[in-house]
Amino acid sequence: MTSLVLATRNAGKLREMQQLVDEVPQLAGVDVVSVGSFADVDDVVETGVTFEENAALKAHAVARATGLPTIADDSGLSVDVLGGSPGVFSARWSGVHGADQANIDLLLAQTGDVPVERLAAHFTCCVVLALPDGMQRVRFGELHGRLTRNQRGANGFGYDPIFELPDGRSLAELTDEQKNAISHRGTALRLLQPDLVDVLKP
C-alpha cells in the first residue's frame, strides 16, 4: 500500500481530490490521507506571493515532515476589474481565513458599482506533487466565467455561489461530478494524474 498525503484540512478540497485520484485505475492501491491525520505536522504559513510558491511551500514541508509523497494546491479567484484580486488572498480576503460568506460579501461590495457584464473572473489552481527528496511536479488549471450578484446553489465552497459559468449556472449549482469535470482544480489534478502514476507505481 502506497500512501499519498493531501496537504489540506479543507473538507471540500479533500473530497474533490479524493474523487480525482480514484478516477485512475493505476492508483487503485493508493491510500489517500489528509495532513490532518498527522498530529505532529504543523500548518504551513503561506508566505508566497504566487499560487505556485504557496503550493510548493506546503507540499515540500508536509513531504519532509511525513516522509511521504504529498500533493498541495493553492487556488483563488481573480476578478478582472480588481486587477486580478483577490488572487492568492482569496481565502482570507475579508481578513479571516476561510470566512466564505464574509469574503463573498466584501467582494460583492467592492464591485457593487460595476455593470454585471464587466465582472469577468477566473479561478486558478496550482497543484504541486512533492517527494521527501525534493522532487516536484507542478500543474495548473483555470476556469473562466464572471461574478453574479445573486448567490445560487448549495454545493461547493468559497466563491462558488457567486461564480457564474457561461451557461448561466453558478459553480455551486453543479454536482461534485459536474464540477470536477470542468473546475480549475479538476483540470490541474487531471494533468497531474500521469505524474502520480509515474511516481507512485509499484
URBELPE-V742960 format. One record per run of one state. SS is the DSSP state (2 for helix, 1 for strand, 0 for the rest). FROM is the first residue (numbers start at 1). TO is the last residue. If there is no record, write none. Layout:
# URBELPE-V742960
ss=SS from=FROM to=TO
ss=SS from=FROM to=TO
This chain:
# URBELPE-V742960
ss=0 from=1 to=1
ss=1 from=2 to=6
ss=0 from=7 to=10
ss=2 from=11 to=22
ss=0 from=23 to=24
ss=2 from=25 to=27
ss=0 from=28 to=29
ss=1 from=30 to=34
ss=2 from=35 to=37
ss=0 from=38 to=50
ss=2 from=51 to=66
ss=0 from=67 to=68
ss=1 from=69 to=79
ss=2 from=80 to=82
ss=0 from=83 to=85
ss=1 from=86 to=86
ss=2 from=87 to=92
ss=0 from=93 to=99
ss=2 from=100 to=110
ss=0 from=111 to=115
ss=2 from=116 to=118
ss=0 from=119 to=119
ss=1 from=120 to=130
ss=0 from=131 to=135
ss=1 from=136 to=147
ss=0 from=148 to=159
ss=2 from=160 to=162
ss=1 from=163 to=164
ss=0 from=165 to=169
ss=1 from=170 to=170
ss=2 from=171 to=173
ss=0 from=174 to=175
ss=2 from=176 to=182
ss=0 from=183 to=183
ss=2 from=184 to=200
ss=0 from=201 to=202
